[in-house]
Amino acid sequence: MLKGVDLEVKQGDVLVVAGPSGSGKSTLLRCINLLVTPDKGKIFLEGVQVNAPEIRVEWVRQNIVMVFQQFNLFAHLTALQNVALGPRKVLGKSREEAEAAGRELLERVGLGQKTDAYPAELSGGQQQRVAIARAVAMSPKVILFDEPTSALDPEFIKEVLDAITQLAKDGMTMIVVSHEMSFAKSVATRVVFMDDGNILEEGTPDEVLVHPKHERTKAFVAKILK
Amino acid sequence: MTRWIAKRPRLSRAVFAVSTVLILFIILGIARQTGAIDPLLWSFLEAPLLSGARNTVMFSLIIIPLGLLIGFSVGWARFSRHPIISWPATVYVDFVRGVPPLVMILFSYFWLPLVIGNLESGLPFAVMALAIHTSAYQAEIFRAGFQSVPRGQIEAGQAVGLSKGQVMASVILPQTFRVTLPALGNEFALVIKDSSLLAIVGAMDLVYWGRQIEQFTLNYGVIEWVMAIWIIVALIYFVITYLVTQTVGAIEGSFRVPGLGSVAF
């Protein structure tokens, strides 16, 4: 449950949202791409209010895409078809176009050999990288990551974080809910600490994670870093 | 068919089914030639049973698609999150599943025409009753299929901008068929067999003619003949049902996804 959030994200920002369970991090993310309807308040993308009733929710979601904790790949489609589905059905690209672009994206995340594999045949880390490719394929303005590595075996976390880091280097605007503090420190441009539905602290990774001001932030950071 | 079908239907299964049916015909032919079935009896049987088989197939060809259409719609309504849509569907399913098909046939055949004012033939109403009957079961089969698709995938579809309709067509439906086909094959077999209930109201299907010939041959007093009649009728039902279920089984193969679920053979 969110109690009042005021947040601004600039293009190219990599915003990491940290905080304890139940603090509202996932809910915040889901409000942004309207998977959850906010009761009050306004959300703007480049000046357009996205939660206004007259705005098509599908338009919002092709510009603000999400990568899920549980990957949520389409089980009946190959990796390539997963990546190509959005561009074909939503962006109206032809199959050849979408699949060519999809192959390239899968190459970039290191899965060029696995284009014809089904999700059930892929490891968790591979599935998540396909999910990332699927998101990037929509040429979105923002990518939301909802605890992208929390469901992964430790051996796969690095490959997924590497893919996300590469996206950051390429200039993608991202909001990442994550517990991976070292990732936050090295890749994030801004960090936000949430607790109990509110944003407690906001600033650069150094400000929030290394020199936190609030008691609760300090306690949280101490626990995570142990 | 679109590209998400994993494999073509396996040829071996079709070959197996067709050869089984052929063998049955050959056995019947041999029985007839060698006199295991009395040629006299055979002469009584041939024409009526063929006519009856044709009618049975015809009834099935009407009832199954109708049931599919209604069942799919009702199943989808059951799956809806809006009570205004799902509640009537639930009532429909619960009610229809609680009434024996024979009762529905008798009711539709005798009394519905009076109410609706069509005094000509009650048979279409009786056929419709069977379609309604199977639609309730198919509705549940489809609902289970829709619900078998993990919620996360539906969210993921929405999260890349797919509309509700696109999510239904591209994400939910293809995975639904994988789950519903085996149960649907079952239901189709049941429909074919339940169509025999129409004989009670005089539809001239296999069972009807079986009874006619049975009454007729009782005059000859040969018990073996009566047994033979019903064995042959059963065999014909088997052939029709078998072909349908094997076809469904072959289509099932197209929807298998590598890595998902165990494969029997």
Contacts between the chains, C-beta under 8 A, distances in Angstrom:
chain1	res1	chain2	res2	distance
A	33	B	159	6.2
A	35	B	155	6.2
A	35	B	158	6.9
A	35	B	159	6.7
A	58	B	161	4.9
A	58	B	162	7.1
A	58	B	163	5.2
A	59	B	161	7.3
A	61	B	158	6.3
A	61	B	159	5.8
A	61	B	160	6.7
A	61	B	161	4.4
A	62	B	160	6.7
A	62	B	161	3.2
A	65	B	159	6.1
A	65	B	160	5.6
A	65	B	161	7.5
A	66	B	156	7.8
A	66	B	159	4.2
A	68	B	152	6.3
A	68	B	155	7.2
A	68	B	156	6.2
A	68	B	159	7.5
A	70	B	152	5.2
A	72	B	150	7.4
A	72	B	152	3.9
A	72	B	153	5.3
A	72	B	155	6.4
A	72	B	156	3.7
A	73	B	153	7.5
A	73	B	156	7.3
A	74	B	153	5.7
A	74	B	156	7.2
A	74	B	157	7.3
A	74	B	170	7.7
A	74	B	171	5.6
A	75	B	150	7.6
A	75	B	153	6.8
A	75	B	175	6.5
A	75	B	257	6.2
A	75	B	260	6.0
A	76	B	4	5.6
A	76	B	174	4.9
A	76	B	175	5.1
A	76	B	178	7.1
A	76	B	255	7.9
A	76	B	257	5.2
A	77	B	4	5.7
A	81	B	3	7.0
A	81	B	4	6.6
A	85	B	160	7.4
A	85	B	162	7.7
A	85	B	170	6.1
A	86	B	160	3.8
A	86	B	161	6.3
A	86	B	162	7.0
A	89	B	162	5.9
A	89	B	166	5.1
A	89	B	170	6.2
A	90	B	160	6.6
A	90	B	161	4.2
A	90	B	162	6.1
A	90	B	166	7.5
A	118	B	257	5.7
A	118	B	258	5.1
A	118	B	259	5.3
A	118	B	260	7.4
A	119	B	259	7.6
A	120	B	257	6.8
A	120	B	258	6.9
A	120	B	259	2.9
A	120	B	260	4.9
A	121	B	258	6.2
A	121	B	259	4.6
A	131	B	156	7.7
A	134	B	160	6.6
A	135	B	160	7.1
A	138	B	160	5.6
A	138	B	161	6.5
